Amino acid sequence: SVYEKPAVIHRELMESIAGCK
Amino acid sequence: MNISKMYPKPHPQTAGRVIDGEAVLILADSSEVNVLNQVGSRIFELANGNNSVEEISETIAGEYEISREQADADVREFLLQLVDQSVIILDEKEEDE
């Protein structure tokens, strides 16, 4: 596609993804 | 710091995969997941230890039809950012096959 400056577009901590009568 | 003759390659603690043109990187050291945009993903794909920074810039300039000067500046800035985040490392020698 059209050139856009290289970048990190998303960053997330793994803990917030993996999560834990 | 002149990195144009250096060979970037993934940090040993980084796992990455390109999905639909976007690189998803897992950084074990910082427990982070990073996603790169399309151009960043292409640079990460080329940073396999077999291409120098100079060669990567040349490839990006050709594939995206931008000036060599812009490619040099953007690739260099991006790679130094990835080095800073321990996503890649810069080697002085080409990776052995």
N, CA and C atoms of all chains as a GROMACS GRO file, in nm:
protein
  354
    1SER      N    1   0.085  -0.118   0.000
    1SER     CA    2   0.000   0.000   0.000
    1SER      C    3   0.090   0.123   0.000
    2VAL      N    4   0.028   0.238   0.020
    2VAL     CA    5   0.103   0.362   0.024
    2VAL      C    6   0.205   0.358   0.137
    3TYR      N    7   0.320   0.415   0.112
    3TYR     CA    8   0.427   0.413   0.213
    3TYR      C    9   0.385   0.493   0.337
    4GLU      N   10   0.405   0.433   0.451
    4GLU     CA   11   0.391   0.508   0.576
    4GLU      C   12   0.512   0.477   0.661
    5LYS      N   13   0.553   0.573   0.739
    5LYS     CA   14   0.674   0.559   0.820
    5LYS      C   15   0.663   0.436   0.910
    6PRO      N   16   0.767   0.352   0.914
    6PRO     CA   17   0.761   0.231   0.996
    6PRO      C   18   0.739   0.265   1.144
    7ALA      N   19   0.652   0.188   1.209
    7ALA     CA   20   0.620   0.220   1.348
    7ALA      C   21   0.562   0.099   1.420
    8VAL      N   22   0.572   0.103   1.554
    8VAL     CA   23   0.500   0.007   1.638
    8VAL      C   24   0.360   0.065   1.655
    9ILE      N   25   0.258  -0.008   1.608
    9ILE     CA   26   0.123   0.050   1.610
    9ILE      C   27   0.040   0.002   1.729
   10HIS      N   28   0.088  -0.100   1.797
   10HIS     CA   29   0.011  -0.147   1.913
   10HIS      C   30   0.105  -0.217   2.010
   11ARG      N   31   0.085  -0.191   2.136
   11ARG     CA   32   0.171  -0.253   2.237
   11ARG      C   33   0.083  -0.291   2.355
   12GLU      N   34   0.100  -0.412   2.403
   12GLU     CA   35   0.015  -0.456   2.514
   12GLU      C   36   0.094  -0.550   2.604
   13LEU      N   37   0.071  -0.539   2.732
   13LEU     CA   38   0.135  -0.630   2.825
   13LEU      C   39   0.070  -0.767   2.814
   14MET      N   40   0.151  -0.871   2.818
   14MET     CA   41   0.097  -1.006   2.802
   14MET      C   42   0.002  -1.042   2.915
   15GLU      N   43   0.025  -0.989   3.035
   15GLU     CA   44  -0.062  -1.021   3.148
   15GLU      C   45  -0.205  -0.979   3.120
   16SER      N   46  -0.221  -0.867   3.050
   16SER     CA   47  -0.356  -0.818   3.025
   16SER      C   48  -0.426  -0.903   2.920
   17ILE      N   49  -0.348  -0.980   2.845
   17ILE     CA   50  -0.408  -1.069   2.746
   17ILE      C   51  -0.440  -1.204   2.809
   18ALA      N   52  -0.343  -1.257   2.882
   18ALA     CA   53  -0.359  -1.391   2.937
   18ALA      C   54  -0.440  -1.393   3.065
   19GLY      N   55  -0.448  -1.279   3.134
   19GLY     CA   56  -0.517  -1.277   3.262
   19GLY      C   57  -0.424  -1.331   3.369
   20CYS      N   58  -0.540  -1.528   3.648
   20CYS     CA   59  -0.629  -1.605   3.733
   20CYS      C   60  -0.550  -1.700   3.821
   21LYS      N   61  -1.606  -2.194   4.568
   21LYS     CA   62  -1.585  -2.247   4.433
   21LYS      C   63  -1.438  -2.232   4.398
   22MET      N   64   2.620   0.708   1.552
   22MET     CA   65   2.653   0.566   1.534
   22MET      C   66   2.614   0.524   1.392
   23ASN      N   67   2.711   0.478   1.316
   23ASN     CA   68   2.682   0.434   1.179
   23ASN      C   69   2.646   0.286   1.178
   24ILE      N   70   2.520   0.258   1.151
   24ILE     CA   71   2.476   0.118   1.156
   24ILE      C   72   2.453   0.061   1.016
   25SER      N   73   2.484   0.139   0.913
   25SER     CA   74   2.446   0.098   0.777
   25SER      C   75   2.510  -0.034   0.734
   26LYS      N   76   2.628  -0.065   0.788
   26LYS     CA   77   2.696  -0.190   0.749
   26LYS      C   78   2.666  -0.304   0.846
   27MET      N   79   2.578  -0.279   0.943
   27MET     CA   80   2.548  -0.383   1.041
   27MET      C   81   2.430  -0.469   0.997
   28TYR      N   82   2.421  -0.588   1.056
   28TYR     CA   83   2.319  -0.686   1.017
   28TYR      C   84   2.220  -0.706   1.131
   29PRO      N   85   2.101  -0.648   1.120
   29PRO     CA   86   2.002  -0.666   1.226
   29PRO      C   87   1.939  -0.805   1.222
   30LYS      N   88   1.910  -0.859   1.339
   30LYS     CA   89   1.841  -0.988   1.347
   30LYS      C   90   1.759  -0.990   1.475
   31PRO      N   91   1.656  -1.076   1.483
   31PRO     CA   92   1.570  -1.078   1.602
   31PRO      C   93   1.648  -1.108   1.729
   32HIS      N   94   1.612  -1.040   1.835
   32HIS     CA   95   1.669  -1.066   1.968
   32HIS      C   96   1.633  -1.209   2.008
   33PRO      N   97   1.725  -1.281   2.074
   33PRO     CA   98   1.695  -1.420   2.114
   33PRO      C   99   1.569  -1.434   2.199
   34GLN      N  100   1.532  -1.327   2.269
   34GLN     CA  101   1.414  -1.333   2.356
   34GLN      C  102   1.288  -1.283   2.286
   35THR      N  103   1.296  -1.265   2.155
   35THR     CA  104   1.180  -1.216   2.080
   35THR      C  105   1.129  -1.322   1.984
   36ALA      N  106   0.998  -1.344   1.984
   36ALA     CA  107   0.936  -1.433   1.886
   36ALA      C  108   0.845  -1.348   1.800
   37GLY      N  109   0.851  -1.367   1.669
   37GLY     CA  110   0.768  -1.284   1.582
   37GLY      C  111   0.710  -1.361   1.468
   38ARG      N  112   0.595  -1.314   1.420
   38ARG     CA  113   0.531  -1.376   1.306
   38ARG      C  114   0.457  -1.269   1.228
   39VAL      N  115   0.465  -1.276   1.096
   39VAL     CA  116   0.395  -1.178   1.013
   39VAL      C  117   0.261  -1.237   0.971
   40ILE      N  118   0.153  -1.169   1.010
   40ILE     CA  119   0.018  -1.215   0.979
   40ILE      C  120  -0.053  -1.104   0.901
   41ASP      N  121  -0.096  -1.136   0.778
   41ASP     CA  122  -0.162  -1.036   0.694
   41ASP      C  123  -0.082  -0.907   0.683
   42GLY      N  124   0.048  -0.921   0.669
   42GLY     CA  125   0.132  -0.803   0.648
   42GLY      C  126   0.167  -0.727   0.774
   43GLU      N  127   0.120  -0.774   0.890
   43GLU     CA  128   0.155  -0.708   1.015
   43GLU      C  129   0.231  -0.803   1.105
   44ALA      N  130   0.347  -0.758   1.152
   44ALA     CA  131   0.428  -0.843   1.239
   44ALA      C  132   0.376  -0.834   1.382
   45VAL      N  133   0.355  -0.950   1.442
   45VAL     CA  134   0.317  -0.957   1.583
   45VAL      C  135   0.438  -1.011   1.657
   46LEU      N  136   0.489  -0.933   1.751
   46LEU     CA  137   0.613  -0.969   1.820
   46LEU      C  138   0.585  -0.993   1.967
   47ILE      N  139   0.639  -1.101   2.019
   47ILE     CA  140   0.627  -1.129   2.162
   47ILE      C  141   0.764  -1.110   2.224
   48LEU      N  142   0.772  -1.018   2.319
   48LEU     CA  143   0.899  -0.987   2.384
   48LEU      C  144   0.900  -1.052   2.522
   49ALA      N  145   0.976  -1.160   2.533
   49ALA     CA  146   0.976  -1.237   2.658
   49ALA      C  147   1.029  -1.154   2.775
   50ASP      N  148   1.132  -1.076   2.750
   50ASP     CA  149   1.195  -1.001   2.860
   50ASP      C  150   1.100  -0.903   2.926
   51SER      N  151   1.021  -0.832   2.844
   51SER     CA  152   0.934  -0.729   2.900
   51SER      C  153   0.788  -0.775   2.906
   52SER      N  154   0.762  -0.901   2.867
   52SER     CA  155   0.626  -0.956   2.866
   52SER      C  156   0.531  -0.867   2.787
   53GLU      N  157   0.578  -0.822   2.670
   53GLU     CA  158   0.496  -0.734   2.587
   53GLU      C  159   0.465  -0.800   2.454
   54VAL      N  160   0.351  -0.761   2.398
   54VAL     CA  161   0.318  -0.799   2.261
   54VAL      C  162   0.314  -0.670   2.180
   55ASN      N  163   0.392  -0.664   2.073
   55ASN     CA  164   0.394  -0.545   1.987
   55ASN      C  165   0.344  -0.581   1.848
   56VAL      N  166   0.275  -0.488   1.786
   56VAL     CA  167   0.232  -0.506   1.647
   56VAL      C  168   0.293  -0.394   1.565
   57LEU      N  169   0.351  -0.430   1.451
   57LEU     CA  170   0.415  -0.330   1.365
   57LEU      C  171   0.326  -0.299   1.246
   58ASN      N  172   0.336  -0.177   1.194
   58ASN     CA  173   0.260  -0.146   1.073
   58ASN      C  174   0.325  -0.216   0.953
   59GLN      N  175   0.267  -0.197   0.835
   59GLN     CA  176   0.311  -0.276   0.720
   59GLN      C  177   0.458  -0.255   0.685
   60VAL      N  178   0.500  -0.130   0.682
   60VAL     CA  179   0.641  -0.103   0.647
   60VAL      C  180   0.733  -0.154   0.758
   61GLY      N  181   0.693  -0.133   0.882
   61GLY     CA  182   0.772  -0.184   0.995
   61GLY      C  183   0.783  -0.335   0.990
   62SER      N  184   0.673  -0.399   0.951
   62SER     CA  185   0.672  -0.546   0.942
   62SER      C  186   0.765  -0.594   0.832
   63ARG      N  187   0.766  -0.521   0.722
   63ARG     CA  188   0.855  -0.558   0.611
   63ARG      C  189   1.001  -0.545   0.654
   64ILE      N  190   1.031  -0.440   0.729
   64ILE     CA  191   1.168  -0.420   0.778
   64ILE      C  192   1.204  -0.534   0.874
   65PHE      N  193   1.110  -0.570   0.962
   65PHE     CA  194   1.137  -0.680   1.056
   65PHE      C  195   1.161  -0.810   0.981
   66GLU      N  196   1.084  -0.830   0.873
   66GLU     CA  197   1.098  -0.950   0.791
   66GLU      C  198   1.238  -0.957   0.729
   67LEU      N  199   1.286  -0.840   0.687
   67LEU     CA  200   1.418  -0.835   0.622
   67LEU      C  201   1.533  -0.841   0.724
   68ALA      N  202   1.502  -0.811   0.850
   68ALA     CA  203   1.604  -0.810   0.955
   68ALA      C  204   1.628  -0.953   1.004
   69ASN      N  205   1.683  -1.035   0.916
   69ASN     CA  206   1.700  -1.177   0.948
   69ASN      C  207   1.847  -1.216   0.966
   70GLY      N  208   1.933  -1.114   0.975
   70GLY     CA  209   2.075  -1.143   0.992
   70GLY      C  210   2.150  -1.159   0.862
   71ASN      N  211   2.076  -1.163   0.751
   71ASN     CA  212   2.140  -1.180   0.620
   71ASN      C  213   2.142  -1.052   0.538
   72ASN      N  214   2.070  -0.950   0.583
   72ASN     CA  215   2.066  -0.823   0.512
   72ASN      C  216   2.124  -0.713   0.600
   73SER      N  217   2.212  -0.632   0.544
   73SER     CA  218   2.264  -0.519   0.620
   73SER      C  219   2.157  -0.410   0.624
   74VAL      N  220   2.174  -0.314   0.714
   74VAL     CA  221   2.080  -0.202   0.724
   74VAL      C  222   2.072  -0.130   0.590
   75GLU      N  223   2.188  -0.117   0.527
   75GLU     CA  224   2.196  -0.052   0.395
   75GLU      C  225   2.111  -0.127   0.292
   76GLU      N  226   2.122  -0.259   0.293
   76GLU     CA  227   2.046  -0.341   0.197
   76GLU      C  228   1.896  -0.333   0.225
   77ILE      N  229   1.860  -0.328   0.352
   77ILE     CA  230   1.718  -0.317   0.389
   77ILE      C  231   1.662  -0.184   0.338
   78SER      N  232   1.738  -0.076   0.357
   78SER     CA  233   1.694   0.056   0.309
   78SER      C  234   1.674   0.054   0.158
   79GLU      N  235   1.767  -0.009   0.090
   79GLU     CA  236   1.759  -0.017  -0.057
   79GLU      C  237   1.633  -0.092  -0.099
   80THR      N  238   1.605  -0.202  -0.030
   80THR     CA  239   1.485  -0.282  -0.062
   80THR      C  240   1.358  -0.202  -0.038
   81ILE      N  241   1.351  -0.135   0.077
   81ILE     CA  242   1.232  -0.056   0.112
   81ILE      C  243   1.212   0.057   0.011
   82ALA      N  244   1.321   0.124  -0.025
   82ALA     CA  245   1.312   0.234  -0.123
   82ALA      C  246   1.256   0.182  -0.255
   83GLY      N  247   1.301   0.065  -0.296
   83GLY     CA  248   1.256   0.008  -0.423
   83GLY      C  249   1.112  -0.040  -0.418
   84GLU      N  250   1.075  -0.109  -0.310
   84GLU     CA  251   0.940  -0.167  -0.302
   84GLU      C  252   0.832  -0.062  -0.283
   85TYR      N  253   0.866   0.046  -0.212
   85TYR     CA  254   0.764   0.148  -0.183
   85TYR      C  255   0.782   0.273  -0.267
   86GLU      N  256   0.881   0.268  -0.356
   86GLU     CA  257   0.904   0.379  -0.448
   86GLU      C  258   0.919   0.512  -0.374
   87ILE      N  259   1.007   0.512  -0.274
   87ILE     CA  260   1.040   0.635  -0.203
   87ILE      C  261   1.189   0.663  -0.226
   88SER      N  262   1.232   0.783  -0.188
   88SER     CA  263   1.373   0.818  -0.211
   88SER      C  264   1.462   0.736  -0.118
   89ARG      N  265   1.582   0.714  -0.165
   89ARG     CA  266   1.678   0.638  -0.084
   89ARG      C  267   1.708   0.712   0.047
   90GLU      N  268   1.711   0.844   0.040
   90GLU     CA  269   1.741   0.924   0.160
   90GLU      C  270   1.632   0.904   0.267
   91GLN      N  271   1.506   0.905   0.221
   91GLN     CA  272   1.397   0.886   0.318
   91GLN      C  273   1.401   0.745   0.375
   92ALA      N  274   1.426   0.647   0.288
   92ALA     CA  275   1.433   0.508   0.335
   92ALA      C  276   1.545   0.492   0.436
   93ASP      N  277   1.662   0.549   0.406
   93ASP     CA  278   1.777   0.540   0.497
   93ASP      C  279   1.740   0.595   0.635
   94ALA      N  280   1.681   0.714   0.635
   94ALA     CA  281   1.649   0.782   0.761
   94ALA      C  282   1.544   0.704   0.840
   95ASP      N  283   1.437   0.661   0.772
   95ASP     CA  284   1.327   0.592   0.841
   95ASP      C  285   1.369   0.454   0.891
   96VAL      N  286   1.441   0.381   0.807
   96VAL     CA  287   1.484   0.246   0.846
   96VAL      C  288   1.580   0.253   0.964
   97ARG      N  289   1.673   0.346   0.957
   97ARG     CA  290   1.770   0.361   1.066
   97ARG      C  291   1.701   0.397   1.198
   98GLU      N  292   1.610   0.495   1.192
   98GLU     CA  293   1.539   0.539   1.313
   98GLU      C  294   1.456   0.424   1.372
   99PHE      N  295   1.388   0.351   1.283
   99PHE     CA  296   1.302   0.242   1.328
   99PHE      C  297   1.384   0.128   1.390
  100LEU      N  298   1.494   0.092   1.323
  100LEU     CA  299   1.577  -0.017   1.375
  100LEU      C  300   1.638   0.019   1.510
  101LEU      N  301   1.681   0.143   1.526
  101LEU     CA  302   1.737   0.184   1.655
  101LEU      C  303   1.631   0.180   1.764
  102GLN      N  304   1.506   0.211   1.727
  102GLN     CA  305   1.395   0.201   1.822
  102GLN      C  306   1.375   0.054   1.864
  103LEU      N  307   1.382  -0.036   1.766
  103LEU     CA  308   1.364  -0.179   1.797
  103LEU      C  309   1.481  -0.233   1.879
  104VAL      N  310   1.600  -0.182   1.854
  104VAL     CA  311   1.717  -0.222   1.934
  104VAL      C  312   1.696  -0.176   2.078
  105ASP      N  313   1.648  -0.054   2.093
  105ASP     CA  314   1.624   0.004   2.225
  105ASP      C  315   1.522  -0.078   2.304
  106GLN      N  316   1.426  -0.138   2.232
  106GLN     CA  317   1.321  -0.218   2.297
  106GLN      C  318   1.358  -0.366   2.304
  107SER      N  319   1.483  -0.398   2.268
  107SER     CA  320   1.531  -0.537   2.269
  107SER      C  321   1.448  -0.628   2.178
  108VAL      N  322   1.400  -0.572   2.068
  108VAL     CA  323   1.327  -0.653   1.970
  108VAL      C  324   1.426  -0.716   1.872
  109ILE      N  325   1.526  -0.638   1.835
  109ILE     CA  326   1.630  -0.690   1.747
  109ILE      C  327   1.767  -0.655   1.804
  110ILE      N  328   1.869  -0.721   1.751
  110ILE     CA  329   2.007  -0.687   1.785
  110ILE      C  330   2.082  -0.659   1.656
  111LEU      N  331   2.186  -0.580   1.665
  111LEU     CA  332   2.267  -0.548   1.547
  111LEU      C  333   2.397  -0.626   1.553
  112ASP      N  334   2.422  -0.704   1.448
  112ASP     CA  335   2.543  -0.784   1.442
  112ASP      C  336   2.638  -0.722   1.341
  113GLU      N  337   2.767  -0.735   1.366
  113GLU     CA  338   2.863  -0.678   1.272
  113GLU      C  339   2.888  -0.770   1.154
  114LYS      N  340   2.848  -0.896   1.168
  114LYS     CA  341   2.872  -0.992   1.060
  114LYS      C  342   2.740  -1.050   1.012
  115GLU      N  343   2.742  -1.094   0.888
  115GLU     CA  344   2.625  -1.159   0.831
  115GLU      C  345   2.605  -1.293   0.898
  116GLU      N  346   2.477  -1.329   0.916
  116GLU     CA  347   2.442  -1.456   0.977
  116GLU      C  348   2.493  -1.572   0.892
  117ASP      N  349   2.551  -1.675   0.956
  117ASP     CA  350   2.592  -1.794   0.882
  117ASP      C  351   2.469  -1.869   0.837
  118GLU      N  352   2.475  -1.925   0.717
  118GLU     CA  353   2.361  -2.003   0.667
  118GLU      C  354   2.347  -2.132   0.745
   0.00000   0.00000   0.00000
